[in-house]
Amino acid sequence: MKRSTETWKRRATGLLLFTVLSWHLSVFAQGSLVYVNPPDHVIISNGSPTVFHDIDLDGNSTVDFVFRAGGSFNVYSTSGGRSIAIPKGGLDLGSWSIPLSEGSVIGPVTAPPLEWMSSVEDFPGDWRGPTFHFADSLGTFGYWQPNMTSYLGVEFGINGGTHYGWIRMSTWFLEGVNGGIIEEWAYNSVAGQPILAGQVPEPGTVVLLAAGAGLLCWQFRRKRRPA
């Protein structure tokens, strides 16, 4: 009976150690994700005046993207950033931004007709980027429709490396008004590595790791305690 009890203890200890190591690997895998949840920022305009809002995704004092509401609601970058969109075609240098569903892969490769689209400077200081939707008296155009909340896939640079992330936002059209709410964003801090739309670091993993380590330590101390 004593031997059976000792065998059970060894197996239980091994299982606990395996669990703790699994938690540790989870912490390592999730540690590359950076999540930012600032106060929601509303940007809205009926075309006059045009309204702008800068986004610095990684907080390094470099503007990665600029959101603009005016005759349309769009995003552009003066620092080389790109977003996932579909070219409009023809002589139009713009493109339609694509609302990504939660879990969509955002990384170096996209499936046609999706492309990583950069911004175009038509004139000095006049930038054109992917359009979310265009609102006028005829209604709205594009893939982002009124009362829609979804994810924008983005690509930007950090210290010479290419990083991928998402921006969660809502857009609407009401009586000729273009606008949206920039809600939150996240990115992968490892250059060249993808991220899933809506993916954030798993909460509480570090706490679970500490608890597992504590249980393991308690088990060994109890095993060494004299009868």
Summary of the structure (lengths in Angstrom):
residues: 227
radius of gyration: 24.3
end to end distance: 15.9
largest distance: 85.7
contacts: 647
relative contact order: 0.20
helix: 22%
strand: 41%
